[in-house]
Amino acid sequence: RQTSGAAAGNNKTSGGQASKTDVPEDFDIDLDDPETEKAAVTIQSQFRKFQKKKKCDEKS
């Protein structure tokens, strides 16, 4: 599965430093929103599954 440039670490400028202009200034997430909490739980669950699979693959 291929990853995007940002996930693969290819989002650096030619100077070797990440550009701070990539993130919009009005970037705001309501952390008390139930949908945000649900999304966070889903992401954390998938990450834990990934870690578990990665750990099992290393033992093999």
PDB file of N, CA, C, O and CB in Angstrom:
ATOM      1  N   ARG A   1       0.839  -1.181   0.000  1.00  0.00           N
ATOM      2  CA  ARG A   1       0.000   0.000   0.000  1.00  0.00           C
ATOM      3  C   ARG A   1       0.877   1.235   0.000  1.00  0.00           C
ATOM      4  O   ARG A   1       1.763   1.370   0.844  1.00  0.00           O
ATOM      5  CB  ARG A   1      -0.951   0.003   1.208  1.00  0.00           C
ATOM      6  N   GLN A   2       0.644   2.127  -0.926  1.00  0.00           N
ATOM      7  CA  GLN A   2       1.455   3.327  -1.018  1.00  0.00           C
ATOM      8  C   GLN A   2       0.930   4.395  -0.074  1.00  0.00           C
ATOM      9  O   GLN A   2      -0.268   4.468   0.199  1.00  0.00           O
ATOM     10  CB  GLN A   2       1.483   3.849  -2.453  1.00  0.00           C
ATOM     11  N   THR A   3       1.841   5.220   0.418  1.00  0.00           N
ATOM     12  CA  THR A   3       1.448   6.302   1.309  1.00  0.00           C
ATOM     13  C   THR A   3       1.577   7.627   0.597  1.00  0.00           C
ATOM     14  O   THR A   3       2.255   7.735  -0.425  1.00  0.00           O
ATOM     15  CB  THR A   3       2.293   6.295   2.585  1.00  0.00           C
ATOM     16  N   SER A   4       0.923   8.634   1.141  1.00  0.00           N
ATOM     17  CA  SER A   4       1.027   9.965   0.562  1.00  0.00           C
ATOM     18  C   SER A   4       2.392  10.547   0.880  1.00  0.00           C
ATOM     19  O   SER A   4       3.123  10.002   1.706  1.00  0.00           O
ATOM     20  CB  SER A   4      -0.095  10.885   1.084  1.00  0.00           C
ATOM     21  N   GLY A   5       2.735  11.627   0.244  1.00  0.00           N
ATOM     22  CA  GLY A   5       4.028  12.267   0.474  1.00  0.00           C
ATOM     23  C   GLY A   5       4.209  12.704   1.910  1.00  0.00           C
ATOM     24  O   GLY A   5       5.301  12.568   2.462  1.00  0.00           O
ATOM     25  N   ALA A   6       3.155  13.229   2.533  1.00  0.00           N
ATOM     26  CA  ALA A   6       3.262  13.696   3.914  1.00  0.00           C
ATOM     27  C   ALA A   6       3.494  12.529   4.860  1.00  0.00           C
ATOM     28  O   ALA A   6       4.301  12.633   5.783  1.00  0.00           O
ATOM     29  CB  ALA A   6       2.000  14.465   4.323  1.00  0.00           C
ATOM     30  N   ALA A   7       2.807  11.434   4.646  1.00  0.00           N
ATOM     31  CA  ALA A   7       2.960  10.280   5.527  1.00  0.00           C
ATOM     32  C   ALA A   7       4.319   9.620   5.341  1.00  0.00           C
ATOM     33  O   ALA A   7       4.861   9.030   6.276  1.00  0.00           O
ATOM     34  CB  ALA A   7       1.848   9.267   5.274  1.00  0.00           C
ATOM     35  N   ALA A   8       4.863   9.719   4.145  1.00  0.00           N
ATOM     36  CA  ALA A   8       6.153   9.100   3.874  1.00  0.00           C
ATOM     37  C   ALA A   8       7.318  10.000   4.252  1.00  0.00           C
ATOM     38  O   ALA A   8       8.474   9.591   4.152  1.00  0.00           O
ATOM     39  CB  ALA A   8       6.249   8.730   2.418  1.00  0.00           C
ATOM     40  N   GLY A   9       7.028  11.214   4.683  1.00  0.00           N
ATOM     41  CA  GLY A   9       8.084  12.130   5.087  1.00  0.00           C
ATOM     42  C   GLY A   9       8.685  12.912   3.938  1.00  0.00           C
ATOM     43  O   GLY A   9       9.810  13.400   4.042  1.00  0.00           O
ATOM     44  N   ASN A  10       7.954  13.037   2.847  1.00  0.00           N
ATOM     45  CA  ASN A  10       8.463  13.740   1.677  1.00  0.00           C
ATOM     46  C   ASN A  10       7.942  15.169   1.585  1.00  0.00           C
ATOM     47  O   ASN A  10       7.904  15.739   0.495  1.00  0.00           O
ATOM     48  CB  ASN A  10       8.098  12.984   0.425  1.00  0.00           C
ATOM     49  N   ASN A  11       7.541  15.753   2.703  1.00  0.00           N
ATOM     50  CA  ASN A  11       6.955  17.081   2.659  1.00  0.00           C
ATOM     51  C   ASN A  11       7.946  18.169   3.041  1.00  0.00           C
ATOM     52  O   ASN A  11       7.535  19.244   3.477  1.00  0.00           O
ATOM     53  CB  ASN A  11       5.763  17.141   3.566  1.00  0.00           C
ATOM     54  N   LYS A  12       9.227  17.920   2.890  1.00  0.00           N
ATOM     55  CA  LYS A  12      10.245  18.907   3.248  1.00  0.00           C
ATOM     56  C   LYS A  12      10.540  19.814   2.063  1.00  0.00           C
ATOM     57  O   LYS A  12      10.453  19.410   0.904  1.00  0.00           O
ATOM     58  CB  LYS A  12      11.535  18.213   3.722  1.00  0.00           C
ATOM     59  N   THR A  13      10.887  21.041   2.386  1.00  0.00           N
ATOM     60  CA  THR A  13      11.261  21.985   1.341  1.00  0.00           C
ATOM     61  C   THR A  13      12.693  21.714   0.905  1.00  0.00           C
ATOM     62  O   THR A  13      13.385  20.891   1.503  1.00  0.00           O
ATOM     63  CB  THR A  13      11.104  23.443   1.830  1.00  0.00           C
ATOM     64  N   SER A  14      13.131  22.400  -0.128  1.00  0.00           N
ATOM     65  CA  SER A  14      14.484  22.169  -0.632  1.00  0.00           C
ATOM     66  C   SER A  14      15.546  22.542   0.391  1.00  0.00           C
ATOM     67  O   SER A  14      16.678  22.067   0.295  1.00  0.00           O
ATOM     68  CB  SER A  14      14.707  22.955  -1.908  1.00  0.00           C
ATOM     69  N   GLY A  15      15.211  23.385   1.376  1.00  0.00           N
ATOM     70  CA  GLY A  15      16.149  23.767   2.414  1.00  0.00           C
ATOM     71  C   GLY A  15      16.313  22.698   3.471  1.00  0.00           C
ATOM     72  O   GLY A  15      17.194  22.812   4.323  1.00  0.00           O
ATOM     73  N   GLY A  16      15.496  21.667   3.441  1.00  0.00           N
ATOM     74  CA  GLY A  16      15.609  20.584   4.402  1.00  0.00           C
ATOM     75  C   GLY A  16      14.739  20.764   5.630  1.00  0.00           C
ATOM     76  O   GLY A  16      14.745  19.914   6.521  1.00  0.00           O
ATOM     77  N   GLN A  17      13.993  21.851   5.693  1.00  0.00           N
ATOM     78  CA  GLN A  17      13.105  22.074   6.827  1.00  0.00           C
ATOM     79  C   GLN A  17      11.670  22.083   6.338  1.00  0.00           C
ATOM     80  O   GLN A  17      11.382  22.541   5.232  1.00  0.00           O
ATOM     81  CB  GLN A  17      13.445  23.396   7.553  1.00  0.00           C
ATOM     82  N   ALA A  18      10.760  21.566   7.182  1.00  0.00           N
ATOM     83  CA  ALA A  18       9.350  21.533   6.815  1.00  0.00           C
ATOM     84  C   ALA A  18       8.806  22.955   6.739  1.00  0.00           C
ATOM     85  O   ALA A  18       9.145  23.804   7.564  1.00  0.00           O
ATOM     86  CB  ALA A  18       8.537  20.691   7.828  1.00  0.00           C
ATOM     87  N   SER A  19       7.976  23.203   5.759  1.00  0.00           N
ATOM     88  CA  SER A  19       7.386  24.523   5.598  1.00  0.00           C
ATOM     89  C   SER A  19       6.258  24.720   6.598  1.00  0.00           C
ATOM     90  O   SER A  19       5.383  23.864   6.729  1.00  0.00           O
ATOM     91  CB  SER A  19       6.874  24.717   4.166  1.00  0.00           C
ATOM     92  N   LYS A  20       6.276  25.832   7.292  1.00  0.00           N
ATOM     93  CA  LYS A  20       5.237  26.113   8.282  1.00  0.00           C
ATOM     94  C   LYS A  20       3.985  26.668   7.627  1.00  0.00           C
ATOM     95  O   LYS A  20       2.965  26.815   8.301  1.00  0.00           O
ATOM     96  CB  LYS A  20       5.753  27.093   9.329  1.00  0.00           C
ATOM     97  N   THR A  21       4.024  26.979   6.349  1.00  0.00           N
ATOM     98  CA  THR A  21       2.862  27.533   5.667  1.00  0.00           C
ATOM     99  C   THR A  21       1.928  26.442   5.166  1.00  0.00           C
ATOM    100  O   THR A  21       0.888  26.754   4.586  1.00  0.00           O
ATOM    101  CB  THR A  21       3.303  28.405   4.510  1.00  0.00           C
ATOM    102  N   ASP A  22       2.265  25.180   5.369  1.00  0.00           N
ATOM    103  CA  ASP A  22       1.416  24.086   4.911  1.00  0.00           C
ATOM    104  C   ASP A  22       0.126  23.987   5.715  1.00  0.00           C
ATOM    105  O   ASP A  22      -0.898  23.554   5.184  1.00  0.00           O
ATOM    106  CB  ASP A  22       2.171  22.775   4.992  1.00  0.00           C
ATOM    107  N   VAL A  23       0.157  24.382   6.983  1.00  0.00           N
ATOM    108  CA  VAL A  23      -1.008  24.272   7.853  1.00  0.00           C
ATOM    109  C   VAL A  23      -1.738  25.608   7.866  1.00  0.00           C
ATOM    110  O   VAL A  23      -1.136  26.638   8.170  1.00  0.00           O
ATOM    111  CB  VAL A  23      -0.598  23.848   9.294  1.00  0.00           C
ATOM    112  N   PRO A  24      -3.046  25.603   7.535  1.00  0.00           N
ATOM    113  CA  PRO A  24      -3.791  26.860   7.564  1.00  0.00           C
ATOM    114  C   PRO A  24      -3.836  27.446   8.973  1.00  0.00           C
ATOM    115  O   PRO A  24      -3.877  26.707   9.957  1.00  0.00           O
ATOM    116  CB  PRO A  24      -5.212  26.647   7.039  1.00  0.00           C
ATOM    117  N   GLU A  25      -3.829  28.776   9.066  1.00  0.00           N
ATOM    118  CA  GLU A  25      -3.835  29.426  10.368  1.00  0.00           C
ATOM    119  C   GLU A  25      -5.157  29.236  11.099  1.00  0.00           C
ATOM    120  O   GLU A  25      -5.185  29.261  12.329  1.00  0.00           O
ATOM    121  CB  GLU A  25      -3.544  30.899  10.211  1.00  0.00           C
ATOM    122  N   ASP A  26      -6.256  29.044  10.365  1.00  0.00           N
ATOM    123  CA  ASP A  26      -7.560  28.877  10.996  1.00  0.00           C
ATOM    124  C   ASP A  26      -7.850  27.410  11.334  1.00  0.00           C
ATOM    125  O   ASP A  26      -9.004  27.026  11.523  1.00  0.00           O
ATOM    126  CB  ASP A  26      -8.651  29.425  10.086  1.00  0.00           C
ATOM    127  N   PHE A  27      -6.814  26.615  11.406  1.00  0.00           N
ATOM    128  CA  PHE A  27      -6.932  25.193  11.730  1.00  0.00           C
ATOM    129  C   PHE A  27      -7.425  25.051  13.167  1.00  0.00           C
ATOM    130  O   PHE A  27      -6.688  25.349  14.107  1.00  0.00           O
ATOM    131  CB  PHE A  27      -5.568  24.457  11.538  1.00  0.00           C
ATOM    132  N   ASP A  28      -8.672  24.596  13.344  1.00  0.00           N
ATOM    133  CA  ASP A  28      -9.263  24.508  14.674  1.00  0.00           C
ATOM    134  C   ASP A  28     -10.147  23.270  14.738  1.00  0.00           C
ATOM    135  O   ASP A  28     -11.014  23.073  13.887  1.00  0.00           O
ATOM    136  CB  ASP A  28     -10.077  25.789  15.013  1.00  0.00           C
ATOM    137  N   ILE A  29      -9.926  22.444  15.742  1.00  0.00           N
ATOM    138  CA  ILE A  29     -10.718  21.234  15.935  1.00  0.00           C
ATOM    139  C   ILE A  29     -11.387  21.315  17.291  1.00  0.00           C
ATOM    140  O   ILE A  29     -10.734  21.589  18.298  1.00  0.00           O
ATOM    141  CB  ILE A  29      -9.841  19.951  15.821  1.00  0.00           C
ATOM    142  N   ASP A  30     -12.695  21.077  17.320  1.00  0.00           N
ATOM    143  CA  ASP A  30     -13.426  21.060  18.586  1.00  0.00           C
ATOM    144  C   ASP A  30     -13.207  19.704  19.241  1.00  0.00           C
ATOM    145  O   ASP A  30     -13.794  18.705  18.826  1.00  0.00           O
ATOM    146  CB  ASP A  30     -14.953  21.343  18.371  1.00  0.00           C
ATOM    147  N   LEU A  31     -12.363  19.672  20.263  1.00  0.00           N
ATOM    148  CA  LEU A  31     -12.012  18.414  20.914  1.00  0.00           C
ATOM    149  C   LEU A  31     -13.139  17.857  21.768  1.00  0.00           C
ATOM    150  O   LEU A  31     -13.084  16.696  22.176  1.00  0.00           O
ATOM    151  CB  LEU A  31     -10.788  18.604  21.763  1.00  0.00           C
ATOM    152  N   ASP A  32     -14.160  18.659  22.046  1.00  0.00           N
ATOM    153  CA  ASP A  32     -15.297  18.186  22.837  1.00  0.00           C
ATOM    154  C   ASP A  32     -16.423  17.640  21.970  1.00  0.00           C
ATOM    155  O   ASP A  32     -17.412  17.126  22.492  1.00  0.00           O
ATOM    156  CB  ASP A  32     -15.826  19.307  23.704  1.00  0.00           C
ATOM    157  N   ASP A  33     -16.285  17.744  20.658  1.00  0.00           N
ATOM    158  CA  ASP A  33     -17.299  17.257  19.735  1.00  0.00           C
ATOM    159  C   ASP A  33     -17.344  15.733  19.769  1.00  0.00           C
ATOM    160  O   ASP A  33     -16.304  15.086  19.643  1.00  0.00           O
ATOM    161  CB  ASP A  33     -17.020  17.759  18.303  1.00  0.00           C
ATOM    162  N   PRO A  34     -18.535  15.145  19.938  1.00  0.00           N
ATOM    163  CA  PRO A  34     -18.640  13.674  19.974  1.00  0.00           C
ATOM    164  C   PRO A  34     -18.083  12.991  18.723  1.00  0.00           C
ATOM    165  O   PRO A  34     -17.510  11.905  18.815  1.00  0.00           O
ATOM    166  CB  PRO A  34     -20.089  13.272  20.152  1.00  0.00           C
ATOM    167  N   GLU A  35     -18.245  13.617  17.560  1.00  0.00           N
ATOM    168  CA  GLU A  35     -17.708  13.022  16.330  1.00  0.00           C
ATOM    169  C   GLU A  35     -16.182  12.998  16.361  1.00  0.00           C
ATOM    170  O   GLU A  35     -15.563  12.050  15.878  1.00  0.00           O
ATOM    171  CB  GLU A  35     -18.200  13.800  15.093  1.00  0.00           C
ATOM    172  N   THR A  36     -15.580  14.037  16.926  1.00  0.00           N
ATOM    173  CA  THR A  36     -14.123  14.089  17.042  1.00  0.00           C
ATOM    174  C   THR A  36     -13.633  12.992  17.971  1.00  0.00           C
ATOM    175  O   THR A  36     -12.642  12.321  17.684  1.00  0.00           O
ATOM    176  CB  THR A  36     -13.663  15.468  17.553  1.00  0.00           C
ATOM    177  N   GLU A  37     -14.332  12.810  19.087  1.00  0.00           N
ATOM    178  CA  GLU A  37     -13.956  11.760  20.035  1.00  0.00           C
ATOM    179  C   GLU A  37     -14.094  10.381  19.398  1.00  0.00           C
ATOM    180  O   GLU A  37     -13.243   9.513  19.587  1.00  0.00           O
ATOM    181  CB  GLU A  37     -14.819  11.845  21.305  1.00  0.00           C
ATOM    182  N   LYS A  38     -15.167  10.189  18.647  1.00  0.00           N
ATOM    183  CA  LYS A  38     -15.386   8.902  17.971  1.00  0.00           C
ATOM    184  C   LYS A  38     -14.280   8.641  16.942  1.00  0.00           C
ATOM    185  O   LYS A  38     -13.781   7.521  16.828  1.00  0.00           O
ATOM    186  CB  LYS A  38     -16.775   8.880  17.281  1.00  0.00           C
ATOM    187  N   ALA A  39     -13.909   9.676  16.204  1.00  0.00           N
ATOM    188  CA  ALA A  39     -12.836   9.532  15.216  1.00  0.00           C
ATOM    189  C   ALA A  39     -11.513   9.209  15.895  1.00  0.00           C
ATOM    190  O   ALA A  39     -10.744   8.382  15.405  1.00  0.00           O
ATOM    191  CB  ALA A  39     -12.699  10.813  14.378  1.00  0.00           C
ATOM    192  N   ALA A  40     -11.247   9.862  17.025  1.00  0.00           N
ATOM    193  CA  ALA A  40      -9.998   9.611  17.749  1.00  0.00           C
ATOM    194  C   ALA A  40      -9.934   8.171  18.242  1.00  0.00           C
ATOM    195  O   ALA A  40      -8.890   7.527  18.145  1.00  0.00           O
ATOM    196  CB  ALA A  40      -9.859  10.580  18.932  1.00  0.00           C
ATOM    197  N   VAL A  41     -11.041   7.665  18.769  1.00  0.00           N
ATOM    198  CA  VAL A  41     -11.081   6.281  19.255  1.00  0.00           C
ATOM    199  C   VAL A  41     -10.850   5.313  18.098  1.00  0.00           C
ATOM    200  O   VAL A  41     -10.126   4.329  18.246  1.00  0.00           O
ATOM    201  CB  VAL A  41     -12.437   5.980  19.948  1.00  0.00           C
ATOM    202  N   THR A  42     -11.455   5.587  16.960  1.00  0.00           N
ATOM    203  CA  THR A  42     -11.286   4.733  15.783  1.00  0.00           C
ATOM    204  C   THR A  42      -9.835   4.729  15.313  1.00  0.00           C
ATOM    205  O   THR A  42      -9.281   3.672  15.012  1.00  0.00           O
ATOM    206  CB  THR A  42     -12.206   5.199  14.647  1.00  0.00           C
ATOM    207  N   ILE A  43      -9.225   5.895  15.251  1.00  0.00           N
ATOM    208  CA  ILE A  43      -7.827   5.994  14.817  1.00  0.00           C
ATOM    209  C   ILE A  43      -6.912   5.266  15.787  1.00  0.00           C
ATOM    210  O   ILE A  43      -6.007   4.543  15.370  1.00  0.00           O
ATOM    211  CB  ILE A  43      -7.400   7.465  14.692  1.00  0.00           C
ATOM    212  N   GLN A  44      -7.146   5.456  17.092  1.00  0.00           N
ATOM    213  CA  GLN A  44      -6.318   4.789  18.096  1.00  0.00           C
ATOM    214  C   GLN A  44      -6.467   3.274  18.010  1.00  0.00           C
ATOM    215  O   GLN A  44      -5.487   2.544  18.159  1.00  0.00           O
ATOM    216  CB  GLN A  44      -6.686   5.275  19.501  1.00  0.00           C
ATOM    217  N   SER A  45      -7.686   2.799  17.770  1.00  0.00           N
ATOM    218  CA  SER A  45      -7.927   1.364  17.654  1.00  0.00           C
ATOM    219  C   SER A  45      -7.162   0.779  16.469  1.00  0.00           C
ATOM    220  O   SER A  45      -6.520  -0.264  16.590  1.00  0.00           O
ATOM    221  CB  SER A  45      -9.430   1.082  17.508  1.00  0.00           C
ATOM    222  N   GLN A  46      -7.235   1.454  15.330  1.00  0.00           N
ATOM    223  CA  GLN A  46      -6.526   0.981  14.143  1.00  0.00           C
ATOM    224  C   GLN A  46      -5.015   0.995  14.362  1.00  0.00           C
ATOM    225  O   GLN A  46      -4.311   0.096  13.903  1.00  0.00           O
ATOM    226  CB  GLN A  46      -6.890   1.839  12.928  1.00  0.00           C
ATOM    227  N   PHE A  47      -4.518   2.015  15.062  1.00  0.00           N
ATOM    228  CA  PHE A  47      -3.083   2.101  15.330  1.00  0.00           C
ATOM    229  C   PHE A  47      -2.634   0.966  16.237  1.00  0.00           C
ATOM    230  O   PHE A  47      -1.568   0.387  16.028  1.00  0.00           O
ATOM    231  CB  PHE A  47      -2.735   3.451  15.964  1.00  0.00           C
ATOM    232  N   ARG A  48      -3.445   0.644  17.247  1.00  0.00           N
ATOM    233  CA  ARG A  48      -3.094  -0.466  18.144  1.00  0.00           C
ATOM    234  C   ARG A  48      -3.061  -1.790  17.386  1.00  0.00           C
ATOM    235  O   ARG A  48      -2.187  -2.623  17.625  1.00  0.00           O
ATOM    236  CB  ARG A  48      -4.095  -0.554  19.314  1.00  0.00           C
ATOM    237  N   LYS A  49      -4.011  -1.985  16.472  1.00  0.00           N
ATOM    238  CA  LYS A  49      -4.015  -3.199  15.648  1.00  0.00           C
ATOM    239  C   LYS A  49      -2.753  -3.253  14.787  1.00  0.00           C
ATOM    240  O   LYS A  49      -2.145  -4.312  14.629  1.00  0.00           O
ATOM    241  CB  LYS A  49      -5.281  -3.251  14.753  1.00  0.00           C
ATOM    242  N   PHE A  50      -2.368  -2.112  14.236  1.00  0.00           N
ATOM    243  CA  PHE A  50      -1.164  -2.036  13.416  1.00  0.00           C
ATOM    244  C   PHE A  50       0.071  -2.390  14.235  1.00  0.00           C
ATOM    245  O   PHE A  50       0.921  -3.157  13.783  1.00  0.00           O
ATOM    246  CB  PHE A  50      -1.014  -0.638  12.811  1.00  0.00           C
ATOM    247  N   GLN A  51       0.169  -1.826  15.449  1.00  0.00           N
ATOM    248  CA  GLN A  51       1.317  -2.117  16.307  1.00  0.00           C
ATOM    249  C   GLN A  51       1.368  -3.596  16.666  1.00  0.00           C
ATOM    250  O   GLN A  51       2.436  -4.206  16.657  1.00  0.00           O
ATOM    251  CB  GLN A  51       1.265  -1.268  17.581  1.00  0.00           C
ATOM    252  N   LYS A  52       0.212  -4.169  16.981  1.00  0.00           N
ATOM    253  CA  LYS A  52       0.155  -5.582  17.358  1.00  0.00           C
ATOM    254  C   LYS A  52       0.597  -6.455  16.184  1.00  0.00           C
ATOM    255  O   LYS A  52       1.372  -7.395  16.362  1.00  0.00           O
ATOM    256  CB  LYS A  52      -1.275  -5.972  17.814  1.00  0.00           C
ATOM    257  N   LYS A  53       0.098  -6.140  14.977  1.00  0.00           N
ATOM    258  CA  LYS A  53       0.471  -6.907  13.794  1.00  0.00           C
ATOM    259  C   LYS A  53       1.964  -6.764  13.508  1.00  0.00           C
ATOM    260  O   LYS A  53       2.635  -7.742  13.179  1.00  0.00           O
ATOM    261  CB  LYS A  53      -0.352  -6.454  12.578  1.00  0.00           C
ATOM    262  N   LYS A  54       2.477  -5.544  13.633  1.00  0.00           N
ATOM    263  CA  LYS A  54       3.895  -5.294  13.386  1.00  0.00           C
ATOM    264  C   LYS A  54       4.755  -6.075  14.374  1.00  0.00           C
ATOM    265  O   LYS A  54       5.783  -6.637  13.994  1.00  0.00           O
ATOM    266  CB  LYS A  54       4.202  -3.791  13.483  1.00  0.00           C
ATOM    267  N   LYS A  55       4.343  -6.111  15.634  1.00  0.00           N
ATOM    268  CA  LYS A  55       5.091  -6.828  16.661  1.00  0.00           C
ATOM    269  C   LYS A  55       5.085  -8.331  16.369  1.00  0.00           C
ATOM    270  O   LYS A  55       6.109  -8.997  16.522  1.00  0.00           O
ATOM    271  CB  LYS A  55       4.497  -6.548  18.060  1.00  0.00           C
ATOM    272  N   CYS A  56       3.946  -8.860  15.954  1.00  0.00           N
ATOM    273  CA  CYS A  56       3.854 -10.287  15.635  1.00  0.00           C
ATOM    274  C   CYS A  56       4.689 -10.632  14.402  1.00  0.00           C
ATOM    275  O   CYS A  56       5.296 -11.701  14.343  1.00  0.00           O
ATOM    276  CB  CYS A  56       2.389 -10.691  15.407  1.00  0.00           C
ATOM    277  N   ASP A  57       4.721  -9.735  13.425  1.00  0.00           N
ATOM    278  CA  ASP A  57       5.507  -9.972  12.213  1.00  0.00           C
ATOM    279  C   ASP A  57       7.002  -9.977  12.508  1.00  0.00           C
ATOM    280  O   ASP A  57       7.754 -10.711  11.868  1.00  0.00           O
ATOM    281  CB  ASP A  57       5.188  -8.913  11.160  1.00  0.00           C
ATOM    282  N   GLU A  58       7.443  -9.166  13.472  1.00  0.00           N
ATOM    283  CA  GLU A  58       8.861  -9.121  13.822  1.00  0.00           C
ATOM    284  C   GLU A  58       9.302 -10.408  14.505  1.00  0.00           C
ATOM    285  O   GLU A  58      10.452 -10.820  14.353  1.00  0.00           O
ATOM    286  CB  GLU A  58       9.147  -7.927  14.726  1.00  0.00           C
ATOM    287  N   LYS A  59       8.414 -11.046  15.249  1.00  0.00           N
ATOM    288  CA  LYS A  59       8.746 -12.288  15.951  1.00  0.00           C
ATOM    289  C   LYS A  59       8.863 -13.457  14.987  1.00  0.00           C
ATOM    290  O   LYS A  59       9.581 -14.420  15.257  1.00  0.00           O
ATOM    291  CB  LYS A  59       7.696 -12.595  17.014  1.00  0.00           C
ATOM    292  N   SER A  60       8.160 -13.377  13.865  1.00  0.00           N
ATOM    293  CA  SER A  60       8.144 -14.487  12.909  1.00  0.00           C
ATOM    294  C   SER A  60       9.458 -14.660  12.199  1.00  0.00           C
ATOM    295  O   SER A  60       9.596 -15.555  11.365  1.00  0.00           O
ATOM    296  CB  SER A  60       7.061 -14.286  11.898  1.00  0.00           C
TER     297      SER A  60
END
